[in-house]
Amino acid sequence: MFERLRPGKGTTILWVRKGYADSLLAAGICRPGRLLVDHPIRLPGRGPVAILPLPGRKGEEAILKRYRRGGLAGKILPHLFLGTARFRREISTAETAIRKGIPVPFPLALVRKGRWGLYRVFGVTRRIPHTRNVQEIVDASLSPTRPKDFIDSIARTIHGMHERGMTHADLNLGNLLVSTAGKGPPVYIVDLVGARLGSALTAVQQLKGLRRLRRSWEKSCFFREVLPGSEIGRFLSIYCGSDRELLAVLRGTGAMDRILARTRRLGWWLARLRR
């Protein structure tokens, strides 16, 4: 499905979906850093991306992003990686997820630039038109539908992902896209680096997967100086459906979770003071 290309005599290596090489090369994919400088779009909760029209493919556009390290390593070498195996696994995971009916972006290419084992890596997916990420919607106080439908769609999409055996390494508001098109999936899940596919998740695995999303929502509410409200309760109710046992597990946080929540709020408060 993907072919490995080395355009010219430079250090750039491409993994491109068959049939898309000419369009992506014409769009300038061999110069991804320049594309991000010349055509940057910054989205809340995500790094800069570039939107690329695809010559020869009427109406199709691509999204280009640069992969970035998180944590302490991200402060030292934010854009350098040893190899590309984890990013090629992301493509494989996305392909399998699509076959299973999980709404994720359609992968088009991977770009590697560098030498001596240290590389900058860029990902390219087909653009999903008429979408906003949830962080963007929340920050702008916009909702494409009534609030309860907005939450319901996200809850059902994530439950479907977990039911089909996919775990997401960084489930947060910025990695959920809400469609305003009125057709197709209402919500898409993006950024699959570190995602895994297997059997349906256990209750403990579901709890672990949802904790990151809850932290993201609580952090967003904290910086907007609003209370989380009833959204968390509604999300869990829709996510669990008639499974009362699962609902009890997900609602039971325990003493350690409450301590960690206070610690996070202290960190957010300090971050707000530095702004």
Residue frames relative to the residue before (quaternion, step in Angstrom):
aa qw qx qy qz dx dy dz
M 1.0000 0.0000 0.0000 0.0000 0.00 0.00 0.00
F 0.7677 0.2178 -0.1270 0.5891 3.61 1.11 -0.73
E 0.1802 -0.7756 0.5952 0.1081 3.56 -1.13 0.69
R 0.3948 -0.7079 0.5406 0.2253 3.54 -1.13 0.74
L 0.0345 -0.8080 0.5873 -0.0325 3.57 -0.78 1.09
R 0.1009 -0.7551 0.6419 0.0874 3.51 -1.27 0.56
P 0.1622 -0.8227 0.5375 0.0891 3.60 0.10 1.25
G 0.8414 0.1293 -0.1033 0.5145 3.57 -0.93 0.86
K 0.6249 -0.5485 0.4146 0.3698 3.54 -1.28 -0.49
G 0.4594 0.7093 -0.4304 0.3173 3.59 1.24 0.23
T 0.6497 -0.5232 0.3950 0.3849 3.55 -1.31 -0.39
T 0.4797 0.6830 -0.4308 0.3432 3.58 1.27 0.11
I 0.0637 -0.7664 0.6390 0.0157 3.56 -0.96 0.98
L 0.1378 -0.7936 0.5904 0.0517 3.57 -0.94 0.93
W 0.1105 -0.6983 0.6963 0.1235 3.51 -1.29 0.59
V 0.0053 0.8445 -0.5275 0.0928 3.58 -0.28 1.30
R 0.5036 -0.6255 0.5033 0.3191 3.55 -1.06 0.77
K 0.5210 -0.6531 0.4508 0.3145 3.55 -0.88 0.96
G 0.7521 0.3377 -0.2867 0.4879 3.53 -0.92 1.00
Y 0.7231 0.4244 -0.2383 0.4902 3.59 1.26 -0.33
A 0.4263 0.7405 -0.4538 0.2530 3.61 1.23 -0.19
D 0.6861 0.4903 -0.3046 0.4428 3.60 0.75 -0.99
S 0.6660 0.5056 -0.3070 0.4545 3.60 0.90 -0.90
L 0.6971 0.4734 -0.2831 0.4580 3.58 0.88 -0.93
L 0.6337 0.5121 -0.3352 0.4731 3.58 1.00 -0.74
A 0.6526 0.5064 -0.3106 0.4703 3.59 1.01 -0.80
A 0.6553 0.5080 -0.3060 0.4678 3.59 1.14 -0.59
G 0.5589 -0.6431 0.3716 0.3687 3.60 1.29 -0.08
I 0.2558 0.8279 -0.4757 0.1512 3.56 1.22 0.42
C 0.5925 0.5769 -0.3703 0.4232 3.61 1.20 -0.38
R 0.7241 0.3302 -0.2181 0.5649 3.60 1.28 -0.20
P 0.0090 0.8632 -0.5049 0.0000 3.61 0.70 1.02
G 0.6223 0.5485 -0.3503 0.4350 3.59 1.01 -0.71
R 0.6571 0.5043 -0.3036 0.4708 3.57 0.99 -0.86
L 0.6242 0.5361 -0.3416 0.4541 3.60 1.02 -0.77
L 0.6747 0.4895 -0.3014 0.4630 3.60 0.96 -0.80
V 0.6388 0.5027 -0.3223 0.4852 3.58 1.17 -0.55
D 0.7332 0.4474 -0.2357 0.4545 3.58 0.89 -0.97
H 0.8167 0.1585 -0.0518 0.5524 3.61 1.01 -0.76
P 0.1713 0.8293 -0.5221 0.1018 3.63 0.76 0.90
I 0.0569 -0.7399 0.6679 0.0565 3.52 -1.20 0.64
R 0.1704 -0.7979 0.5726 0.0796 3.56 -0.69 1.07
L 0.1249 -0.7965 0.5910 0.0255 3.53 -0.80 1.10
P 0.5290 -0.6235 0.4591 0.3473 3.63 -0.92 0.81
G 0.8121 0.2438 -0.1962 0.4925 3.54 -0.96 0.91
R 0.7579 0.2745 -0.1733 0.5659 3.59 1.26 -0.04
G 0.5546 -0.5984 0.4569 0.3545 3.56 -1.25 0.34
P 0.7021 -0.4489 0.3224 0.4489 3.59 -1.27 0.01
V 0.0837 -0.7617 0.6411 0.0426 3.55 -1.17 0.70
A 0.2445 -0.7304 0.6061 0.1984 3.56 -1.33 0.14
I 0.2962 -0.7321 0.5873 0.1771 3.56 -1.08 0.79
L 0.1090 -0.8238 0.5563 0.0055 3.56 -0.68 1.14
P 0.3315 -0.6932 0.5970 0.2307 3.62 -0.74 0.96
L 0.2944 -0.7641 0.5505 0.1627 3.59 -0.99 0.81
P 0.3398 -0.7578 0.5200 0.1994 3.61 -0.33 1.22
G 0.7977 0.2802 -0.2255 0.4841 3.53 -0.98 0.88
R 0.7160 0.3349 -0.2368 0.5649 3.59 1.28 -0.07
K 0.2930 -0.8202 0.4693 0.1457 3.52 0.15 1.36
G 0.8466 0.1626 -0.1457 0.4855 3.53 -0.82 1.09
E 0.6287 0.5426 -0.3505 0.4330 3.61 1.18 -0.26
E 0.0417 -0.7687 0.6381 0.0158 3.53 -1.12 0.78
A 0.2795 -0.7461 0.5807 0.1673 3.53 -1.27 0.47
I 0.2980 -0.7068 0.6101 0.1987 3.52 -1.31 0.46
L 0.1449 -0.7795 0.6070 0.0542 3.56 -0.83 1.06
K 0.0278 0.7879 -0.6147 0.0231 3.58 -0.92 0.90
R 0.3419 -0.6990 0.5826 0.2346 3.54 -1.25 0.48
Y 0.3999 -0.7084 0.5242 0.2519 3.58 -0.85 0.92
R 0.0901 -0.7986 0.5951 -0.0049 3.53 -1.04 0.90
R 0.4605 -0.6676 0.5139 0.2796 3.54 -1.08 0.77
G 0.2838 -0.7299 0.5900 0.1966 3.53 -1.22 0.51
G 0.7366 0.4481 -0.2869 0.4175 3.57 -1.31 -0.11
L 0.8054 -0.2734 0.2111 0.4818 3.55 -1.29 -0.47
A 0.6313 0.5394 -0.3373 0.4435 3.59 0.99 -0.84
G 0.6302 0.5600 -0.3301 0.4247 3.57 1.10 -0.68
K 0.6341 0.5217 -0.3283 0.4667 3.59 1.18 -0.47
I 0.7021 0.4463 -0.2557 0.4925 3.58 1.20 -0.55
L 0.7934 0.0125 0.0375 0.6075 3.59 0.81 -1.06
P 0.1084 -0.8715 0.4721 0.0769 3.60 0.52 1.14
H 0.8194 0.2606 -0.1048 0.4997 3.60 1.01 -0.76
L 0.6147 0.5490 -0.3558 0.4406 3.61 1.20 0.23
F 0.0550 -0.8048 0.5905 -0.0235 3.55 -0.94 0.97
L 0.4062 -0.6639 0.5664 0.2708 3.53 -1.28 0.46
G 0.8408 -0.0188 -0.0248 0.5404 3.57 -0.19 1.24
T 0.3985 -0.7275 0.5215 0.1999 3.52 -1.36 0.12
A 0.3174 0.7945 -0.4841 0.1836 3.60 1.24 0.12
R 0.6763 0.5040 -0.3124 0.4371 3.61 0.87 -0.89
F 0.6720 0.4896 -0.3001 0.4676 3.58 1.08 -0.67
R 0.6277 0.4997 -0.3411 0.4898 3.58 1.12 -0.56
R 0.5912 0.5420 -0.3624 0.4748 3.58 1.19 -0.52
E 0.5903 0.5654 -0.3681 0.4431 3.59 1.10 -0.66
I 0.6347 0.5184 -0.3280 0.4700 3.59 0.99 -0.81
S 0.6631 0.5048 -0.3038 0.4618 3.57 0.91 -0.94
T 0.6426 0.5210 -0.3153 0.4651 3.58 1.00 -0.86
A 0.6536 0.5145 -0.3131 0.4583 3.59 0.94 -0.88
E 0.6389 0.5296 -0.3274 0.4518 3.59 0.96 -0.84
T 0.6813 0.4746 -0.2858 0.4784 3.58 0.93 -0.93
A 0.6278 0.5448 -0.3342 0.4443 3.58 0.99 -0.83
I 0.6443 0.5187 -0.3212 0.4611 3.59 0.96 -0.85
R 0.6541 0.5082 -0.3151 0.4632 3.60 0.97 -0.83
K 0.6922 0.4649 -0.2700 0.4815 3.59 1.13 -0.66
G 0.5562 -0.6382 0.3801 0.3726 3.58 1.25 -0.05
I 0.4519 0.6515 -0.4774 0.3787 3.59 1.19 0.42
P 0.3773 -0.7638 0.4724 0.2262 3.65 -0.63 1.04
V 0.2017 0.7527 -0.5931 0.2026 3.56 -0.26 1.33
P 0.6230 -0.5481 0.3836 0.4055 3.64 -1.17 0.40
F 0.4970 -0.6502 0.5029 0.2780 3.55 -1.21 0.67
P 0.3101 -0.7857 0.4981 0.1959 3.66 -0.42 1.13
L 0.1813 -0.8054 0.5596 0.0732 3.57 -0.99 0.90
A 0.8249 -0.1142 0.1198 0.5405 3.61 0.87 -0.78
L 0.1776 -0.7165 0.6600 0.1396 3.48 -1.43 0.28
V 0.1320 -0.7943 0.5911 0.0474 3.58 -0.90 0.94
R 0.0751 -0.7855 0.6139 0.0200 3.56 -0.89 1.01
K 0.0049 -0.7907 0.6115 -0.0298 3.54 -0.86 1.03
G 0.5784 0.5738 -0.4324 0.3863 3.57 -0.91 0.91
R 0.2139 -0.7613 0.5963 0.1381 3.53 -1.35 -0.13
W 0.7890 0.3372 -0.2532 0.4468 3.53 -1.39 0.13
G 0.7220 -0.4881 0.2468 0.4238 3.56 1.02 0.80
L 0.6758 0.4145 -0.2977 0.5318 3.62 1.26 -0.02
Y 0.0082 0.8434 -0.5306 0.0838 3.53 -0.55 1.19
R 0.2951 -0.6509 0.6578 0.2377 3.48 -1.37 0.45
V 0.1282 -0.8169 0.5621 0.0128 3.55 -0.85 1.01
F 0.1024 -0.7874 0.6078 0.0089 3.55 -1.00 0.95
G 0.2131 -0.7755 0.5828 0.1162 3.56 -1.06 0.77
V 0.1349 -0.7788 0.6092 0.0641 3.56 -1.12 0.70
T 0.0124 0.7806 -0.6241 0.0319 3.56 -0.88 1.00
R 0.5753 -0.5489 0.4554 0.4006 3.56 -1.24 0.31
R 0.4531 -0.6908 0.4909 0.2766 3.57 -0.90 0.92
I 0.2730 -0.7213 0.6145 0.1662 3.55 -1.04 0.86
P 0.2878 -0.8024 0.4905 0.1809 3.63 -0.26 1.17
H 0.8289 0.2435 -0.1795 0.4705 3.52 -1.35 0.41
T 0.5337 0.5865 -0.4445 0.4166 3.58 0.81 1.01
R 0.1087 -0.7360 0.6614 0.0951 3.53 -1.35 0.45
N 0.4067 -0.6740 0.5258 0.3222 3.57 -1.04 0.57
V 0.6559 -0.5667 0.3329 0.3712 3.54 -1.13 0.68
Q 0.6171 0.5447 -0.3544 0.4437 3.59 1.02 -0.73
E 0.6383 0.5269 -0.3133 0.4655 3.57 1.02 -0.82
I 0.6583 0.5074 -0.3072 0.4635 3.57 0.95 -0.87
V 0.6681 0.5016 -0.2992 0.4610 3.56 0.93 -0.94
D 0.6727 0.5060 -0.3040 0.4460 3.60 0.88 -0.94
A 0.7306 0.4028 -0.2281 0.5019 3.58 1.06 -0.75
S 0.3694 -0.7426 0.4677 0.3055 3.56 1.37 -0.04
L 0.4458 0.6629 -0.4668 0.3795 3.55 1.00 0.91
S 0.0011 0.7723 -0.6345 -0.0297 3.53 -1.19 0.54
P 0.4010 -0.7456 0.4732 0.2437 3.61 -0.66 1.05
T 0.7629 0.1713 -0.1184 0.6120 3.58 1.25 -0.37
R 0.6980 -0.3839 0.3316 0.5054 3.55 -1.24 -0.23
P 0.6354 -0.5791 0.3398 0.3814 3.64 -0.98 0.80
K 0.6724 0.5024 -0.3301 0.4318 3.61 0.87 -0.83
D 0.6379 0.5121 -0.3287 0.4720 3.60 1.08 -0.67
F 0.5953 0.5766 -0.3325 0.4500 3.54 1.11 -0.78
I 0.6969 0.4488 -0.2608 0.4949 3.58 0.84 -0.99
D 0.6426 0.5431 -0.3279 0.4296 3.58 0.92 -0.89
S 0.6638 0.5141 -0.3099 0.4461 3.59 0.91 -0.90
I 0.6487 0.5062 -0.3167 0.4719 3.58 0.98 -0.83
A 0.6591 0.5193 -0.3119 0.4457 3.58 0.88 -0.94
R 0.6821 0.4807 -0.2934 0.4664 3.59 0.88 -0.90
T 0.6431 0.5258 -0.3292 0.4491 3.60 1.00 -0.77
I 0.6910 0.4629 -0.2892 0.4740 3.59 0.87 -0.91
H 0.6136 0.5267 -0.3530 0.4707 3.59 1.04 -0.68
G 0.6495 0.5128 -0.3185 0.4623 3.59 0.97 -0.82
M 0.6202 0.5372 -0.3347 0.4634 3.58 1.05 -0.75
H 0.6913 0.4697 -0.2758 0.4748 3.58 0.87 -0.96
E 0.6406 0.5337 -0.3232 0.4476 3.57 1.01 -0.80
R 0.7022 0.4339 -0.2554 0.5034 3.58 1.13 -0.65
G 0.6142 -0.6331 0.3095 0.3550 3.56 1.29 0.28
M 0.5513 0.6122 -0.4177 0.3831 3.60 1.12 0.37
T 0.1474 -0.7482 0.6410 0.0870 3.54 -0.97 0.93
H 0.2479 -0.7620 0.5864 0.1184 3.58 -1.02 0.88
A 0.4328 -0.7440 0.4508 0.2363 3.58 -0.76 1.06
D 0.8107 0.1215 -0.0455 0.5708 3.62 1.10 -0.51
L 0.0496 0.8267 -0.5546 0.0811 3.55 0.53 1.20
N 0.2463 0.7596 -0.5655 0.2066 3.58 -0.34 1.24
L 0.7369 -0.4456 0.2729 0.4289 3.57 -1.28 0.23
G 0.6598 0.5306 -0.3099 0.4325 3.58 1.06 -0.72
N 0.7086 0.4504 -0.2520 0.4813 3.58 1.21 -0.44
L 0.6195 0.4682 -0.3606 0.5167 3.57 1.23 0.50
L 0.1403 -0.7938 0.5893 0.0535 3.57 -0.73 1.08
V 0.2057 -0.7646 0.6016 0.1052 3.55 -0.91 0.99
S 0.3246 -0.7634 0.5320 0.1699 3.56 -0.78 1.05
T 0.1959 -0.7659 0.6022 0.1112 3.55 -1.07 0.82
A 0.4410 0.7377 -0.4233 0.2866 3.59 1.30 0.14
G 0.4015 -0.7299 0.4710 0.2901 3.58 1.12 -0.53
K 0.7464 0.2405 -0.1974 0.5882 3.59 1.26 0.13
G 0.7173 0.3714 -0.3129 0.4997 3.56 -1.15 0.59
P 0.7461 -0.3728 0.2679 0.4823 3.60 -1.25 -0.11
P 0.4503 -0.7040 0.4716 0.2815 3.63 -0.94 0.77
V 0.7839 0.1647 -0.0701 0.5945 3.59 1.21 -0.55
Y 0.1333 -0.7699 0.6200 0.0720 3.57 -1.10 0.81
I 0.2923 -0.7341 0.5912 0.1616 3.54 -1.18 0.68
V 0.0770 -0.8266 0.5574 -0.0012 3.59 -0.68 1.09
D 0.7696 0.3546 -0.2917 0.4437 3.55 -1.43 0.17
L 0.0927 0.8542 -0.4987 0.1142 3.56 0.38 1.28
V 0.3220 0.7303 -0.5390 0.2692 3.62 1.15 0.39
G 0.8033 0.2222 -0.1861 0.5204 3.58 -0.71 1.04
A 0.4981 0.6410 -0.4458 0.3771 3.61 1.23 -0.09
R 0.1574 -0.7820 0.5996 0.0646 3.55 -1.19 0.65
L 0.1971 -0.7672 0.6001 0.1115 3.53 -1.17 0.68
G 0.1685 0.7703 -0.5992 0.1383 3.55 -0.92 0.96
S 0.7509 -0.2932 0.2598 0.5317 3.55 -0.97 -0.90
A 0.7243 -0.4199 0.3063 0.4530 3.57 -1.31 0.20
L 0.5111 -0.6815 0.4380 0.2872 3.57 -0.97 0.88
T 0.4551 -0.6369 0.5459 0.2987 3.53 -1.21 0.61
A 0.6881 -0.4662 0.3449 0.4362 3.58 -1.28 0.21
V 0.6424 0.5195 -0.3250 0.4603 3.60 1.00 -0.80
Q 0.6613 0.4946 -0.3034 0.4754 3.59 0.97 -0.82
Q 0.6253 0.5244 -0.3351 0.4707 3.58 1.05 -0.72
L 0.6334 0.5305 -0.3250 0.4601 3.58 0.98 -0.85
K 0.6594 0.5054 -0.3043 0.4660 3.57 0.92 -0.92
G 0.6758 0.5108 -0.2948 0.4421 3.57 0.95 -0.86
L 0.7151 0.4571 -0.2550 0.4634 3.58 1.06 -0.73
R 0.5239 0.6526 -0.4180 0.3534 3.60 1.17 -0.43
R 0.6496 0.5194 -0.3239 0.4510 3.59 0.95 -0.86
L 0.6510 0.5066 -0.3200 0.4661 3.59 0.97 -0.79
R 0.6462 0.5119 -0.3279 0.4614 3.58 0.96 -0.81
R 0.6328 0.5241 -0.3343 0.4617 3.61 0.96 -0.81
S 0.6434 0.5309 -0.3196 0.4495 3.56 0.98 -0.87
W 0.6655 0.4943 -0.2995 0.4723 3.59 0.97 -0.86
E 0.6684 0.4987 -0.3029 0.4613 3.59 0.92 -0.90
K 0.6330 0.5200 -0.3318 0.4677 3.59 1.04 -0.74
S 0.6403 0.5197 -0.3243 0.4634 3.57 0.96 -0.84
C 0.6580 0.4988 -0.3057 0.4741 3.59 0.95 -0.86
F 0.6277 0.5520 -0.3357 0.4343 3.59 0.99 -0.84
F 0.7267 0.4334 -0.2561 0.4674 3.59 0.80 -0.97
R 0.6686 0.4409 -0.3093 0.5127 3.59 1.20 -0.34
E 0.3768 -0.7636 0.4435 0.2799 3.56 1.40 0.01
V 0.5242 0.5593 -0.4601 0.4480 3.52 0.87 1.07
L 0.5110 -0.6313 0.4837 0.3261 3.56 -1.22 0.43
P 0.5991 -0.5846 0.3967 0.3768 3.62 -1.06 0.64
G 0.3031 -0.7938 0.4873 0.2015 3.60 1.19 -0.44
S 0.7393 -0.4179 0.3044 0.4314 3.54 -1.22 -0.54
E 0.3910 0.7598 -0.4596 0.2420 3.60 1.28 -0.01
I 0.6478 0.5237 -0.3310 0.4434 3.60 0.96 -0.84
G 0.6603 0.5094 -0.3071 0.4585 3.57 0.94 -0.89
R 0.6614 0.4969 -0.3135 0.4663 3.58 0.96 -0.83
F 0.6200 0.5471 -0.3398 0.4481 3.57 0.98 -0.86
L 0.6918 0.4795 -0.2892 0.4559 3.59 0.80 -1.01
S 0.6339 0.5405 -0.3344 0.4407 3.58 1.00 -0.79
I 0.6859 0.4555 -0.2804 0.4935 3.61 0.94 -0.88
Y 0.6338 0.5495 -0.3273 0.4351 3.58 0.97 -0.86
C 0.7491 0.4102 -0.2179 0.4723 3.58 0.86 -0.95
G 0.2506 -0.7854 0.5306 0.1970 3.61 1.10 -0.55
S 0.8100 -0.2295 0.1904 0.5048 3.57 -0.80 -1.01
D 0.5169 0.6438 -0.4169 0.3802 3.63 1.27 0.01
R 0.1822 -0.8282 0.5246 0.0758 3.57 0.12 1.32
E 0.6183 0.5548 -0.3472 0.4351 3.58 1.07 -0.68
L 0.6533 0.4946 -0.3060 0.4846 3.57 0.98 -0.84
L 0.6288 0.5380 -0.3362 0.4496 3.58 0.98 -0.82
A 0.6467 0.5172 -0.3184 0.4614 3.59 0.99 -0.82
V 0.6461 0.5160 -0.3196 0.4629 3.59 1.01 -0.82
L 0.7075 0.4715 -0.2726 0.4503 3.58 0.86 -0.96
R 0.6763 0.4785 -0.3009 0.4724 3.59 1.10 -0.58
G 0.6495 0.5174 -0.3202 0.4559 3.61 1.15 -0.50
T 0.1419 -0.8443 0.5140 0.0529 3.58 -0.16 1.25
G 0.3423 -0.7536 0.5054 0.2440 3.62 0.91 -0.78
A 0.6861 -0.5203 0.3353 0.3823 3.55 -1.30 0.46
M 0.6625 0.5204 -0.3257 0.4293 3.60 0.88 -0.89
D 0.6382 0.5237 -0.3330 0.4557 3.59 0.99 -0.77
R 0.6493 0.5125 -0.3210 0.4613 3.58 1.01 -0.77
I 0.6291 0.5204 -0.3321 0.4723 3.60 1.05 -0.73
L 0.6661 0.4981 -0.2998 0.4672 3.56 0.93 -0.92
A 0.6151 0.5486 -0.3470 0.4475 3.60 1.05 -0.71
R 0.6538 0.4997 -0.3140 0.4736 3.59 0.96 -0.83
T 0.6370 0.5301 -0.3239 0.4564 3.58 1.02 -0.81
R 0.6490 0.5111 -0.3183 0.4650 3.57 0.97 -0.84
R 0.6587 0.5086 -0.3244 0.4496 3.58 0.91 -0.87
L 0.6106 0.5354 -0.3485 0.4680 3.59 1.10 -0.68
G 0.6532 0.5074 -0.3100 0.4687 3.59 0.96 -0.85
W 0.6549 0.5039 -0.3140 0.4676 3.59 0.97 -0.83
W 0.6278 0.5369 -0.3303 0.4566 3.58 1.04 -0.80
L 0.6556 0.4979 -0.3096 0.4758 3.60 0.97 -0.83
A 0.6352 0.5244 -0.3233 0.4657 3.57 1.05 -0.82
R 0.6509 0.5120 -0.3203 0.4599 3.60 1.00 -0.78
L 0.6244 0.5391 -0.3439 0.4485 3.59 1.06 -0.65
R 0.6754 0.4994 -0.2950 0.4554 3.58 1.09 -0.71
R 0.5637 0.6212 -0.3939 0.3757 3.61 1.19 -0.33
